[in-house]
């Protein structure tokens, strides 16, 4: 799970005042998180990179309007989710979806599926197996309804609390828990079907 970056309010205030250096700090602190959400939502690395750039462009253009009482990180995640929803619809209309190749490197950045502890005895077969499991999970995520995928990505891959997710989607915590439980069951069913 991804550790939450820490950016102080003074950096955000500098961004609001148009300080590009401060905005650069924000991008550095959050680019991995935004990319990881986008990758898990869209299942394509190039699309995720493009989307992350679009998100930060939106943030740069609208940060001046960020109200004092609104926390930056949930606001950024909401913008990211909104961009993912729009991109998903756009790509779906164009029947774009494909999974990454097994030749691609294993995604093990923070925020991805919890990484395996490095084992020096890992041989090519073990590494391939780990990559195949990653690939299977990503394909399973893409089978879920958009709302379910968002919940799994934010809770299980990004480590947001039920309370934080509830605030993002304006849902009571109990509702979030039951929706996440259903999404996990659905993902489990997809994975079982795909692995047989």
C-alpha positions, 0 to 999 in steps of 0.5 A: 500500500502506498504511504501518503506523501506529506506536503505542508499547507504552506506549499499548497498556499504557495501553489495557490499564489502561482509558485511553480517551484512549490507546484513542482514539489507537489507533483514530485510528492504525488505523481506516483500515487496519481499514476498508480491509481490511473494504472489500476483503473485503466490497466494501461501504462501509457494511458496512466502516464498521459492521465497523470499529466492531465490530472496535474494540469487540471490541479495547476489550473484549479488550485487557486480555487481550492477552499481553505477548509478542503484538504489537498490530498482527497481533492487530488484523489477526487480529480484523479478518479474523475479523470479516470472515469472520463478516460474509461468512458472514452476508451471503452467507446473506442474498444481500446482495452488491452492488458500489458504484455508479460514481457513488461517489468513487474509493477512493484512501486508503492501502492501496487499489490503489496510487493513480495519480499525480495528473495535472492533465490527467486529464479526466472520461473518464480519471477514469471509466476509473480508477474502472471499473478500481477497480470491476473489481478489487473485483468480481474480489476478491469472486469469489475464495474467502475465503482467497485474498481475505484473502491478496491483501488483506493482501499486495498491498493492505496490504503485509504481508510473507510472514513476517507473513502466515505468522504470522497464518495459522500457515503456513510462508513458502513455503506463503504464497508459493505460495498468494498466487501461486495467488490472483493467478492466479485473480484474473487469470483472473476479471478477464480473464473480466469484461473481455471 
